[in-house]
């Protein structure tokens, strides 16, 4: 897949529609900060939803953000096997199961997902988790459709930490001229 050429993909980035970029920055600022649900759990959910959708760009971004907020690399790697890893609580596993089921197309959520979520989370917490999954779904589709080039900062981290669990940049590797300087969080995009 790395030999596929996506000509002019940068012409389709959100920055070419400033109002859309601004609206997404506002959505990210609303959804991702800790409220009733911790920022760490929200990033874990985002990363697993991205894993389910297959968007390697968003997988690397979510994993790198987890690293930046201090989540141990072994826990980040364990997202690829969260069902059997002892690094996750029952509550985290319930949220990650929901993210995995909701991240695939067609959506594979079942009433059992919500019964399990109610054992660990309030309604508002479930809504927050659903918001993260939904934002992830939009970004997964956008970035995977245009094969957004992943920044070198995230690629370097993912090559070191995620490659051992099967991650590969795939179509998100671009020419040097297409590389962003850093992860969007490092660049402060979501704070603009």
C-alpha positions in Angstrom: 0.0 0.0 0.0 3.0 2.4 0.6 3.6 2.6 -3.2 0.1 4.1 -3.9 0.5 7.8 -4.9 -2.2 10.2 -3.6 -1.6 13.2 -5.8 -2.5 16.6 -4.4 -4.0 15.2 -1.1 -2.9 18.3 0.7 -5.5 20.2 -1.4 -8.2 18.4 0.6 -7.1 19.1 4.1 -9.5 20.9 6.4 -7.4 24.0 6.6 -8.6 24.9 3.1 -12.0 25.6 4.6 -11.2 27.7 7.6 -14.7 27.7 9.0 -14.7 23.9 9.0 -11.3 23.8 10.7 -12.5 26.3 13.4 -15.7 24.3 14.0 -13.7 21.1 14.5 -11.3 22.9 16.8 -14.3 24.0 18.9 -15.7 20.4 18.9 -12.3 19.0 20.0 -12.1 21.6 22.7 -15.5 20.7 23.9 -15.3 16.9 23.7 -11.7 15.9 24.7 -10.9 17.7 28.0 -11.7 15.9 31.2 -15.2 16.5 32.5 -17.0 13.6 34.0 -14.6 11.2 32.1 -10.9 11.5 32.4 -8.8 12.8 29.4 -6.9 9.6 29.5 -9.9 7.4 29.1 -11.2 9.7 26.3 -7.8 9.2 24.4 -7.9 5.5 25.0 -11.4 5.4 23.5 -10.4 7.5 20.6 -7.4 5.3 19.8 -9.5 2.1 20.0 -12.2 3.6 17.8 -9.5 4.5 15.3 -8.1 1.0 15.6 -11.6 -0.4 14.8 -12.0 1.9 11.8 -8.6 1.1 10.4 -7.3 4.7 10.3 -3.6 4.3 11.0 -3.1 8.1 11.0 -5.6 8.5 13.9 -4.2 5.5 15.7 -0.7 7.0 15.7 -2.1 10.4 16.8 -4.2 9.0 19.6 -1.3 6.8 20.8 1.2 9.7 20.7 -1.3 11.9 22.6 -1.6 9.2 25.3 2.2 9.1 25.5 2.3 12.9 25.9 -0.1 12.8 28.8 2.0 10.2 30.6 0.4 6.9 29.8 3.0 4.2 29.9 4.0 2.8 26.5 3.2 -0.7 27.6 -0.4 0.3 28.2 -0.6 2.0 24.8 0.6 -1.1 23.2 -1.9 -3.2 25.1 -4.7 -1.3 23.4 -4.2 -3.8 20.6 -5.1 -6.6 23.1 -7.2 -4.7 25.7 -9.6 -7.7 26.2 -6.8 -9.8 27.7 -4.5 -7.2 29.2 -4.4 -6.8 32.9 -3.4 -3.1 32.4 -7.1 -2.1 32.0 -9.9 -1.9 34.6 -13.3 -3.4 34.0 -14.6 0.1 33.4 -12.0 0.9 30.8 -12.6 -2.4 29.0 -16.3 -1.7 28.9 -15.6 1.7 27.3 -13.0 0.2 24.9 -15.5 -2.6 23.9 -18.1 0.1 23.0 -15.4 2.1 21.1 -14.4 -1.1 19.1 -18.0 -2.0 18.3 -18.9 1.6 17.3 -15.8 2.2 15.4 -16.4 -0.5 12.7 -18.7 -0.1 9.8 -21.4 -1.1 9.9 -21.7 -0.2 13.6 -21.6 -3.4 15.8 -22.9 -2.0 19.1 -25.4 -4.2 20.9 -27.7 -3.6 23.9 -25.2 -5.5 26.0 -22.6 -2.8 25.3 -24.8 -0.3 27.1 -25.8 -2.6 29.9 -22.1 -3.1 30.6 -21.4 0.6 30.3 -24.2 1.4 32.9 -22.4 -0.9 35.4 -19.5 1.6 35.4 -20.6 5.0 34.1 -23.4 7.5 34.5 -25.5 8.6 31.6 -23.5 11.8 31.1 -20.3 9.9 31.2 -21.6 7.5 28.5 -22.6 10.6 26.4 -19.1 11.9 26.8 -17.6 8.6 25.6 -20.0 8.5 22.7 -19.0 12.0 21.7 -15.3 11.0 21.6 -16.2 7.9 19.5 -18.2 10.1 17.1 -15.5 12.8 16.7 -13.1 9.9 16.1 -15.4 8.5 13.5 -15.5 11.8 11.6 -11.7 12.2 11.8 -11.0 8.6 10.9 -13.1 8.9 7.7 -11.6 12.2 6.7 -8.0 11.2 7.3 -8.2 7.7 5.9 -10.1 8.9 2.8 -7.5 11.4 1.7 -4.6 9.4 3.2 -3.5 12.3 5.4 0.2 12.3 5.8 1.1 11.6 9.4 3.5 14.0 11.0 7.0 12.7 11.7 6.7 13.1 15.4 3.8 10.7 15.5 5.4 8.3 13.0 8.6 8.1 15.0 6.7 7.3 18.2 4.4 4.8 16.4 7.4 3.1 14.7 9.0 2.6 18.1 6.0 1.7 20.2 3.2 0.5 17.9 5.1 -1.4 15.2 5.7 -4.3 17.6 1.9 -4.8 18.0 1.3 -4.7 14.2 0.9 -1.0 13.4 2.2 0.3 10.1 1.9 3.8 8.6 0.5 2.4 5.3 -0.8 5.0 3.0 -0.2 7.8 5.5 3.5 8.0 4.6 4.1 10.9 2.4 7.0 12.8 0.8 9.2 14.9 3.0 7.6 18.0 1.5 4.2 16.8 2.8 5.3 16.3 6.4 3.8 18.5 9.1 6.3 19.7 11.6 4.7 17.9 14.6 1.6 16.4 16.1 -1.4 18.8 16.0 -1.4 19.0 19.8 2.2 20.0 19.8 1.4 22.7 17.2 -1.5 23.9 19.2 -4.1 23.5 16.4 -6.9 22.5 18.8 -6.3 25.6 20.9 -6.7 28.1 18.0 
